Amino acid sequence: MKKDAAMKQDAAGAERSSRRAFWTGAISIGLVNIPVRLTVLVKDHTIQFHLLHKKDGQPVRYERVCTRDNEVVPWEEIVRGYEVREGEFIVLEKEEIDAVRPESDRRIRIDRFITVLSVDPVYYDRTYLLLPDGPADAYALLRETFRTMGRAGIGRITLRTKEYPVLVREYQDSLILTTLHYPDEVIDPGQIEVLSAIRIPGKKELALAEKIVSDLSGEFEIGDYHDTYRERIEALIQSKMAGTTYHVEKPKAAEVRDLMSALEETLAQLKAERASAKGSE
């Protein structure tokens, strides 16, 4: 019953989120325009902490203090600046910044169609849900075309003050949009010196590692993973509210072992676990 209630609550929350579109416009493909609205797809459940004054338990307020005269600066005296050299800034007026911002014509301009897997996930930024904003015929047609052909659309969108490359694809009977990083925003590992100095593993080490990977291979189920840190924090909060004394236990440090012996012992442990599992069947 609790699980059913939680599922209904999640469904209700998803429905409320879908109504709160933060962008409306159209997917533009040549002369075809598909009215859509952009809503949140991914929710962040990170627990937020507030900074408090230890003496009286009240929130700490941040103030804008000038580093030269140590005085609080009111908002009307705040301007934007860019550091050109260490400690040297140029001031950019709001009107000047607004003049060079990318124009938003409320369109997701699709330039071409690609296979879904041709974009390396390292370029993924944020993913949003696209919903039809009016009659859904064109939306459904694009969704089904993507699904049957295994294709996605690449294009661009302007959100707030930045133009993004975007990937539009089908996902669980919907269309979703993922903003992408530009190439110069992703570090090239080939430029990292320490990586080029790593030695190639020996054949015996590699054989043992491959055996471990084979033994631990299986299907991916995201439901197998949950945020244990958040669960422990929530339990800590509940115990503190109940007046329970919480004892801090330091985790044991990982034991640094010889690589070969660690590989061999890991294989032996996996073998023993398999034998134990068969014996309990």
C-alpha positions as CSV (number, residue, x, y, z in Angstrom):
1,M,0.0,0.0,0.0
2,K,2.8,2.4,0.9
3,K,4.5,1.7,-2.5
4,D,1.3,2.4,-4.4
5,A,0.8,5.7,-2.5
6,A,4.4,6.7,-3.2
7,M,3.9,5.9,-6.9
8,K,0.6,8.0,-7.0
9,Q,2.5,10.8,-5.3
10,D,5.3,10.7,-7.8
11,A,2.8,10.7,-10.7
12,A,1.0,13.7,-9.2
13,G,4.3,15.5,-8.8
14,A,5.3,14.7,-12.4
15,E,1.9,16.1,-13.6
16,R,2.4,19.3,-11.6
17,S,5.9,19.7,-13.0
18,S,4.7,19.2,-16.5
19,R,2.4,22.2,-16.2
20,R,5.2,24.5,-15.2
21,A,6.8,25.1,-18.5
22,F,9.8,27.5,-18.4
23,W,10.1,27.9,-22.2
24,T,7.5,27.7,-25.0
25,G,8.2,27.8,-28.7
26,A,8.4,25.3,-31.6
27,I,10.7,22.6,-33.0
28,S,11.6,24.0,-36.5
29,I,12.4,21.5,-39.3
30,G,12.5,23.4,-42.6
31,L,8.9,24.7,-43.0
32,V,7.5,22.4,-40.4
33,N,7.0,24.0,-36.9
34,I,5.9,21.8,-34.0
35,P,4.6,23.8,-31.0
36,V,6.2,22.6,-27.7
37,R,6.9,23.6,-24.2
38,L,9.9,22.7,-22.2
39,T,9.6,21.4,-18.6
40,V,11.8,19.7,-16.0
41,L,12.6,16.0,-16.5
42,V,15.2,15.4,-13.9
43,K,14.6,16.3,-10.2
44,D,17.5,16.9,-7.8
45,H,16.9,15.3,-4.4
46,T,20.1,16.6,-2.8
47,I,19.5,17.7,0.8
48,Q,20.1,21.4,1.2
49,F,21.8,22.6,4.3
50,H,21.6,26.2,5.7
51,L,24.5,27.9,7.4
52,L,23.5,28.9,11.0
53,H,25.1,30.9,13.8
54,K,26.2,28.2,16.3
55,K,25.6,30.5,19.2
56,D,21.8,30.9,18.6
57,G,21.0,28.6,15.7
58,Q,19.8,31.4,13.4
59,P,20.5,31.6,9.7
60,V,23.6,33.6,8.6
61,R,22.9,36.4,6.1
62,Y,25.3,37.1,3.2
63,E,26.1,40.7,2.4
64,R,27.9,42.3,-0.5
65,V,31.0,43.8,1.0
66,C,33.6,45.9,-1.0
67,T,37.0,44.4,-0.7
68,R,38.7,47.9,-0.6
69,D,36.7,49.8,2.0
70,N,35.0,46.8,3.7
71,E,31.6,48.5,3.4
72,V,28.3,46.9,2.4
73,V,27.4,47.8,-1.1
74,P,23.6,48.3,-2.0
75,W,22.3,46.5,-5.1
76,E,21.9,49.8,-7.1
77,E,25.6,50.3,-6.9
78,I,26.5,46.8,-8.2
79,V,27.8,46.5,-11.8
80,R,29.2,43.6,-13.8
81,G,32.9,43.3,-14.4
82,Y,35.3,41.1,-16.3
83,E,38.8,40.4,-14.9
84,V,41.3,41.1,-17.7
85,R,44.4,40.7,-15.5
86,E,44.8,39.7,-11.9
87,G,43.0,42.4,-9.8
88,E,42.2,44.5,-12.9
89,F,38.6,44.6,-14.2
90,I,36.6,46.3,-16.9
91,V,33.0,47.3,-16.3
92,L,30.3,46.1,-18.6
93,E,27.0,48.0,-18.5
94,K,23.7,46.0,-18.6
95,E,22.7,47.7,-21.9
96,E,26.0,46.6,-23.5
97,I,25.6,43.0,-22.3
98,D,21.9,42.9,-23.5
99,A,23.0,44.2,-26.9
100,V,25.3,41.2,-27.6
101,R,23.1,38.5,-26.0
102,P,21.9,35.8,-28.5
103,E,18.4,36.5,-29.9
104,S,15.7,34.0,-28.9
105,D,13.1,33.5,-31.6
106,R,11.5,30.8,-29.5
107,R,12.5,28.0,-31.9
108,I,14.5,24.8,-31.6
109,R,16.2,24.8,-35.0
110,I,16.9,21.2,-36.1
111,D,19.9,21.2,-38.6
112,R,20.2,17.5,-39.3
113,F,19.2,14.0,-38.2
114,I,21.7,11.5,-36.7
115,T,21.8,8.1,-35.1
116,V,21.1,8.4,-31.4
117,L,24.4,6.9,-30.3
118,S,26.6,9.2,-32.4
119,V,26.8,11.8,-29.7
120,D,29.3,10.9,-26.9
121,P,27.5,11.2,-23.6
122,V,30.4,13.3,-22.2
123,Y,28.9,16.2,-24.2
124,Y,25.5,15.9,-22.4
125,D,24.6,18.9,-20.2
126,R,21.0,18.9,-19.0
127,T,17.9,17.0,-20.2
128,Y,14.4,18.4,-20.3
129,L,11.0,17.1,-21.3
130,L,9.3,18.4,-24.4
131,L,5.5,18.5,-24.3
132,P,3.1,19.4,-27.1
133,D,1.8,22.9,-26.8
134,G,-1.5,22.5,-28.7
135,P,-2.6,19.8,-31.2
136,A,-0.2,16.9,-30.9
137,D,-0.3,15.4,-34.5
138,A,3.1,16.8,-35.6
139,Y,4.6,16.0,-32.2
140,A,3.4,12.4,-32.4
141,L,4.7,12.1,-36.0
142,L,8.2,13.3,-35.1
143,R,8.2,11.0,-32.0
144,E,7.2,7.9,-34.0
145,T,9.7,8.7,-36.8
146,F,12.5,9.0,-34.3
147,R,11.4,5.7,-32.7
148,T,11.1,3.6,-35.8
149,M,14.3,5.0,-37.5
150,G,16.5,5.1,-34.4
151,R,17.3,8.7,-35.2
152,A,17.5,12.0,-33.3
153,G,17.6,15.7,-34.2
154,I,20.6,17.9,-33.7
155,G,20.1,21.7,-33.6
156,R,20.3,24.7,-31.3
157,I,18.2,26.7,-28.8
158,T,18.6,29.9,-26.9
159,L,17.8,29.6,-23.2
160,R,18.1,32.7,-21.0
161,T,21.5,34.2,-22.0
162,K,23.2,31.3,-23.9
163,E,22.7,29.5,-27.2
164,Y,23.2,25.7,-26.8
165,P,23.6,22.8,-29.2
166,V,20.8,20.4,-28.5
167,L,19.9,16.8,-29.1
168,V,16.1,16.0,-29.5
169,R,15.1,12.4,-29.3
170,E,12.4,9.9,-28.3
171,Y,12.3,8.6,-24.8
172,Q,9.5,6.5,-23.2
173,D,6.7,7.8,-25.5
174,S,7.8,11.4,-25.3
175,L,10.3,13.8,-26.9
176,I,13.2,15.0,-24.8
177,L,15.8,17.7,-25.3
178,T,19.3,17.5,-24.1
179,T,21.5,20.6,-24.1
180,L,25.1,19.9,-25.1
181,H,28.5,21.2,-24.2
182,Y,30.6,22.9,-26.8
183,P,33.9,21.1,-27.7
184,D,36.0,23.7,-25.9
185,E,34.1,23.1,-22.7
186,V,35.2,19.5,-22.5
187,I,38.8,18.7,-21.5
188,D,40.8,16.5,-23.9
189,P,42.3,13.7,-21.7
190,G,45.1,13.4,-24.4
191,Q,46.4,16.8,-23.1
192,I,46.9,15.4,-19.6
193,E,50.6,14.5,-19.1
194,V,50.1,12.1,-16.2
195,L,47.8,9.9,-18.4
196,S,50.4,9.5,-21.2
197,A,52.9,8.2,-18.6
198,I,50.8,5.3,-17.4
199,R,52.3,1.9,-18.3
200,I,50.4,-0.7,-20.2
201,P,49.2,-3.6,-18.0
202,G,50.9,-7.0,-18.2
203,K,49.1,-9.9,-19.9
204,K,48.5,-11.8,-16.6
205,E,47.1,-8.7,-14.9
206,L,44.8,-8.1,-17.9
207,A,43.6,-11.7,-18.0
208,L,42.7,-11.6,-14.3
209,A,40.9,-8.2,-14.7
210,E,39.0,-9.5,-17.7
211,K,37.9,-12.6,-15.7
212,I,36.6,-10.3,-12.9
213,V,34.7,-8.2,-15.4
214,S,33.2,-11.3,-17.0
215,D,32.1,-12.7,-13.6
216,L,30.5,-9.4,-12.6
217,S,28.8,-8.7,-16.0
218,G,25.0,-8.4,-16.1
219,E,22.1,-6.2,-17.2
220,F,21.9,-2.6,-16.1
221,E,19.0,-1.8,-13.7
222,I,19.0,1.8,-12.5
223,G,16.5,0.8,-9.8
224,D,19.3,-1.2,-8.1
225,Y,20.9,2.0,-7.1
226,H,19.7,4.5,-4.5
227,D,21.2,7.5,-2.7
228,T,22.5,5.9,0.6
229,Y,24.0,9.2,1.7
230,R,20.7,11.0,1.5
231,E,19.0,8.1,3.3
232,R,21.6,8.3,6.2
233,I,21.2,12.1,6.4
234,E,17.4,11.8,6.6
235,A,17.8,9.1,9.3
236,L,20.2,11.4,11.2
237,I,17.7,14.3,11.0
238,Q,14.9,12.1,12.3
239,S,17.0,10.9,15.2
240,K,18.1,14.5,16.1
241,M,14.5,15.6,16.0
242,A,13.6,12.7,18.4
243,G,16.4,13.8,20.7
244,T,18.6,10.7,20.1
245,T,22.3,11.1,20.6
246,Y,24.2,10.3,17.4
247,H,27.6,8.6,17.7
248,V,30.1,9.3,14.8
249,E,31.9,6.3,13.6
250,K,34.9,6.8,11.3
251,P,34.8,4.6,8.2
252,K,37.7,2.1,7.9
253,A,40.3,3.2,5.4
254,A,40.6,1.1,2.2
255,E,43.6,-1.3,2.5
256,V,46.2,-0.7,-0.2
257,R,47.3,-4.1,-1.5
258,D,49.6,-5.5,-4.2
259,L,47.7,-5.4,-7.5
260,M,48.2,-9.1,-8.4
261,S,47.2,-10.4,-5.0
262,A,44.2,-8.1,-4.9
263,L,43.1,-9.4,-8.3
264,E,43.6,-13.1,-7.3
265,E,41.8,-12.7,-4.0
266,T,38.9,-10.9,-5.7
267,L,38.4,-13.8,-8.1
268,A,38.6,-16.3,-5.2
269,Q,35.9,-14.2,-3.4
270,L,33.6,-14.2,-6.4
271,K,34.0,-17.9,-6.8
272,A,33.2,-18.5,-3.1
273,E,30.1,-16.3,-3.4
274,R,28.9,-18.2,-6.5
275,A,29.3,-21.5,-4.7
276,S,27.5,-20.2,-1.6
277,A,24.6,-18.9,-3.8
278,K,24.3,-22.3,-5.6
279,G,24.3,-24.1,-2.2
280,S,21.4,-22.0,-0.9
281,E,19.2,-22.7,-3.9
